[in-house]
Amino acid sequence: MNVKISKELSKHRIKQAREDLEASKFLYSGKFYKSANNRAYYSILINNL
């Protein structure tokens, strides 16, 4: 994979992870704990690929 594509993919994954984390916070504040946990998990997973 070339450097430009790698950087773009990294930026995309970080953006997606941040969105998932924000969704997790929103769900948690609404007492949707299982869904919040799911979004938090994917936020961590995506950020570590």
C-alpha positions in Angstrom: 0.0 0.0 0.0 1.5 3.4 -0.9 2.0 6.1 1.7 -0.7 8.4 0.5 -3.4 5.7 0.6 -2.1 4.6 4.0 -2.4 8.1 5.4 -5.9 8.6 4.0 -7.0 5.2 5.5 -5.6 6.2 8.8 -7.4 9.5 8.8 -10.7 7.8 7.9 -10.3 5.2 10.7 -9.6 7.9 13.2 -12.6 9.9 12.1 -14.8 6.8 12.3 -13.4 6.0 15.8 -14.2 9.5 17.0 -17.7 9.3 15.6 -18.3 6.0 17.3 -17.0 7.3 20.6 -19.4 10.3 20.4 -22.2 8.0 19.6 -21.3 5.9 22.6 -21.4 8.9 24.9 -24.8 9.9 23.6 -26.2 6.4 24.0 -24.7 6.2 27.5 -26.3 9.4 28.6 -29.7 8.0 27.3 -29.1 4.9 29.5 -28.6 2.6 26.5 -25.7 0.9 28.1 -25.4 -2.2 25.9 -25.5 -0.1 22.8 -23.0 2.4 24.3 -20.7 -0.4 25.1 -20.9 -1.7 21.6 -20.1 1.7 20.1 -17.2 2.2 22.5 -15.8 -1.2 21.6 -15.9 -0.5 17.9 -14.3 2.9 18.5 -11.3 1.1 20.1 -11.3 -1.7 17.6 -11.3 0.7 14.6 -8.6 2.9 16.1 -6.3 -0.1 16.5 -6.6 -1.7 13.1 
